[in-house]
Amino acid sequence: MARKPSWDYRAGMAHVMDWDGEHIPNEMRSLPPGRYVVEPLDEAIALTPEEEEGLREAMASIKAGKGRDLDAVRERVLGALKR
């Protein structure tokens, strides 16, 4: 029998922090209890010009009131994943 995935999609969950290797950063203290993946980030990944333009267009669309409700988007994405 197939099991449902134990993961969930959450918007805005990425947190970038600097760590001295000893003390727990305040950014970690502010996160809710849960399970996290921590990965070193040597340098930020650069976006392509097309990706940057796409983000600009998306932000302009939201400012113009053409954004979509988070619950509606989540429902649409989860529906597409179930197919």
C-alpha positions as CSV (number, residue, x, y, z in Angstrom):
1,M,0.0,0.0,0.0
2,A,1.3,3.5,-0.9
3,R,2.0,5.8,2.0
4,K,1.2,9.5,2.0
5,P,4.3,11.6,2.0
6,S,5.3,12.9,5.4
7,W,6.4,16.3,4.0
8,D,4.5,19.5,3.6
9,Y,5.1,22.5,1.4
10,R,5.6,25.7,3.3
11,A,6.2,29.1,1.9
12,G,9.1,31.3,3.2
13,M,10.8,28.6,5.3
14,A,14.4,29.4,4.1
15,H,16.6,31.1,6.7
16,V,20.1,32.2,6.0
17,M,22.3,32.7,9.0
18,D,26.0,33.0,10.0
19,W,27.3,30.5,12.5
20,D,30.5,30.7,14.5
21,G,30.5,26.9,15.0
22,E,29.9,27.2,18.7
23,H,26.9,29.3,19.7
24,I,23.3,28.8,18.5
25,P,22.4,31.8,16.2
26,N,19.4,33.9,17.1
27,E,17.9,32.9,13.7
28,M,17.7,29.3,14.9
29,R,16.1,30.3,18.2
30,S,13.3,32.1,16.4
31,L,12.3,29.0,14.4
32,P,9.3,26.9,15.7
33,P,10.1,23.4,17.1
34,G,10.4,20.9,14.3
35,R,12.8,19.0,12.1
36,Y,15.2,21.0,9.9
37,V,17.8,20.5,7.2
38,V,20.9,22.6,7.7
39,E,23.3,23.0,4.8
40,P,26.4,25.1,4.4
41,L,26.0,27.9,1.9
42,D,29.4,29.0,0.6
43,E,28.0,31.6,-1.8
44,A,24.6,32.7,-2.9
45,I,23.4,31.1,-6.1
46,A,23.0,33.8,-8.8
47,L,19.7,34.0,-10.7
48,T,19.7,34.1,-14.5
49,P,18.5,37.3,-16.1
50,E,15.3,35.4,-17.1
51,E,14.7,34.3,-13.5
52,E,15.3,37.9,-12.2
53,E,12.9,39.3,-14.8
54,G,10.3,36.6,-13.9
55,L,10.5,37.7,-10.2
56,R,10.1,41.3,-11.2
57,E,7.1,40.5,-13.2
58,A,5.6,38.5,-10.4
59,M,6.2,41.3,-7.8
60,A,4.6,43.8,-10.2
61,S,1.6,41.5,-10.7
62,I,1.1,41.2,-6.9
63,K,1.4,45.0,-6.4
64,A,-1.2,45.4,-9.2
65,G,-3.6,43.2,-7.1
66,K,-3.3,40.2,-9.4
67,G,-1.9,37.9,-6.7
68,R,-3.5,34.6,-5.7
69,D,-4.6,33.5,-2.3
70,L,-2.0,31.2,-0.6
71,D,-4.6,28.5,0.2
72,A,-5.9,28.4,-3.4
73,V,-2.3,28.1,-4.7
74,R,-1.5,25.4,-2.2
75,E,-4.6,23.5,-3.2
76,R,-3.8,23.7,-6.9
77,V,-0.2,22.5,-6.3
78,L,-1.2,19.6,-4.1
79,G,-3.9,18.6,-6.6
80,A,-1.3,18.6,-9.4
81,L,1.0,16.5,-7.4
82,K,-1.7,13.9,-6.7
83,R,-2.2,13.2,-10.4
